[in-house]
Amino acid sequence: MTRRICRAVLLALLELPIVSFAAGAAPTKEASFSGRFYGMEGRLMHTWDFNEDGTFYHATIASGAGTSVRSGERGRFAVEDGVLTLRVQKTASGFVTPGVGGRTTQVGGGAQDKEETRRLRLKRSAQGVVLDGVALKVKSW
């Protein structure tokens, strides 16, 4: 029962609406690719959804020793000359961890509006893409 409630809280935190940019603020290049990808970076799992309309969703998931953490970000993207430009608009994260003595569960999280621009190197590979050195495969789920 507790796990079901915790899962529902985490999923609710990550249901972020995509807010459009003000005129002229979005990347001007049309999205040159789209797709859904996943990959591991150590014990951290990344999932990326790049949509044809130039929007994206990126989630990171980590777990261990009874603790689970999930973070997500949404925004717009553009690709030009092997560089992926991300305009992050919304972020959210949540966690579930056992309490002291293992008799309780601690749940927490938060969300915020954000204006951040990041640039990552993007290379296409036989199995998907390589994003800033992290190999991502095509996601089938």
C-alpha positions as CSV (number, residue, x, y, z in Angstrom):
1,M,0.0,0.0,0.0
2,T,2.8,2.5,1.0
3,R,4.7,1.7,-2.2
4,R,1.6,2.4,-4.3
5,I,1.0,5.8,-2.6
6,C,4.7,6.7,-3.0
7,R,4.6,5.7,-6.7
8,A,1.5,7.8,-7.2
9,V,3.2,10.8,-5.5
10,L,6.3,10.5,-7.7
11,L,4.3,10.2,-10.9
12,A,2.2,13.2,-10.0
13,L,5.3,15.3,-9.4
14,L,6.5,14.5,-12.9
15,E,3.3,15.5,-14.7
16,L,4.6,18.9,-15.8
17,P,2.8,20.9,-18.4
18,I,5.0,22.3,-21.2
19,V,4.9,26.1,-21.2
20,S,5.7,27.8,-24.5
21,F,8.4,30.4,-24.8
22,A,7.7,34.0,-25.3
23,A,8.0,35.2,-28.9
24,G,11.6,35.0,-30.1
25,A,12.9,33.2,-27.0
26,A,12.8,29.6,-28.4
27,P,15.6,28.1,-30.4
28,T,15.1,29.2,-34.0
29,K,16.2,26.0,-35.7
30,E,13.6,23.3,-36.4
31,A,14.2,20.1,-34.5
32,S,16.2,18.0,-36.9
33,F,15.5,14.7,-35.1
34,S,13.1,13.1,-32.7
35,G,12.9,9.9,-30.8
36,R,12.9,8.2,-27.4
37,F,16.2,7.1,-25.9
38,Y,17.6,5.6,-22.7
39,G,21.0,4.9,-21.2
40,M,23.0,4.3,-18.1
41,E,25.6,6.5,-16.6
42,G,27.1,4.5,-13.7
43,R,24.0,3.7,-11.6
44,L,22.0,6.5,-13.0
45,M,19.5,5.8,-15.7
46,H,18.6,8.6,-18.2
47,T,15.5,8.6,-20.5
48,W,15.1,11.2,-23.1
49,D,12.0,11.9,-25.3
50,F,12.6,14.3,-28.2
51,N,9.3,15.3,-29.9
52,E,8.9,16.4,-33.5
53,D,7.5,19.8,-32.3
54,G,10.9,20.6,-30.7
55,T,9.9,19.8,-27.1
56,F,11.7,17.3,-24.8
57,Y,11.4,15.4,-21.6
58,H,14.5,14.1,-19.7
59,A,14.2,11.9,-16.6
60,T,17.0,10.5,-14.4
61,I,16.3,7.6,-12.1
62,A,18.5,6.2,-9.3
63,S,17.9,3.7,-6.6
64,G,19.7,1.7,-4.0
65,A,19.5,0.4,-0.4
66,G,15.7,1.0,-0.3
67,T,15.9,4.6,-1.6
68,S,14.6,5.7,-5.0
69,V,15.1,9.2,-6.6
70,R,13.6,10.4,-9.8
71,S,14.1,13.8,-11.4
72,G,12.6,15.2,-14.6
73,E,12.9,18.3,-16.8
74,R,10.9,19.6,-19.7
75,G,11.5,22.3,-22.3
76,R,12.4,22.9,-25.9
77,F,15.4,21.8,-28.0
78,A,17.2,22.5,-31.2
79,V,20.1,20.7,-33.0
80,E,22.7,22.5,-35.1
81,D,26.1,21.3,-36.2
82,G,26.2,18.4,-33.7
83,V,25.2,20.5,-30.7
84,L,21.9,19.9,-28.9
85,T,20.7,23.1,-27.3
86,L,18.2,22.6,-24.4
87,R,16.0,25.3,-23.1
88,V,14.8,23.9,-19.7
89,Q,11.5,25.3,-18.6
90,K,10.2,23.1,-15.8
91,T,11.9,20.6,-13.4
92,A,10.6,18.2,-10.7
93,S,12.0,15.6,-8.5
94,G,10.9,13.1,-5.9
95,F,12.3,10.5,-3.5
96,V,11.2,7.6,-1.4
97,T,13.4,6.3,1.4
98,P,13.0,4.1,4.5
99,G,12.7,6.0,7.8
100,V,14.8,5.3,10.9
101,G,14.4,1.7,12.0
102,G,12.7,0.8,8.7
103,R,9.2,1.1,10.2
104,T,8.3,4.3,8.2
105,T,8.7,5.6,4.7
106,Q,9.8,9.2,3.9
107,V,8.5,10.7,0.7
108,G,9.4,14.1,-0.6
109,G,9.8,16.2,-3.8
110,G,9.3,19.5,-5.4
111,A,8.9,21.3,-8.7
112,Q,9.9,24.6,-10.1
113,D,9.7,26.8,-13.2
114,K,13.1,27.4,-14.6
115,E,14.9,29.3,-17.4
116,E,18.1,27.5,-18.2
117,T,20.0,26.9,-21.5
118,R,22.4,24.0,-21.8
119,R,24.5,22.8,-24.8
120,L,25.4,19.1,-25.2
121,R,27.4,17.3,-27.9
122,L,25.2,15.0,-30.0
123,K,26.4,12.2,-32.2
124,R,24.3,9.6,-33.9
125,S,25.3,5.9,-33.4
126,A,24.3,2.6,-34.8
127,Q,22.1,1.9,-31.7
128,G,20.8,5.4,-31.0
129,V,22.7,8.6,-30.1
130,V,25.7,9.6,-27.9
131,L,24.8,12.6,-25.8
132,D,27.8,14.3,-24.1
133,G,29.6,10.9,-24.0
134,V,26.6,8.9,-22.7
135,A,25.5,6.2,-25.1
136,L,21.7,6.1,-25.4
137,K,19.7,3.3,-27.1
138,V,16.4,3.6,-28.8
139,K,13.6,3.2,-26.1
140,S,10.9,0.7,-27.0
141,W,8.7,1.0,-24.0
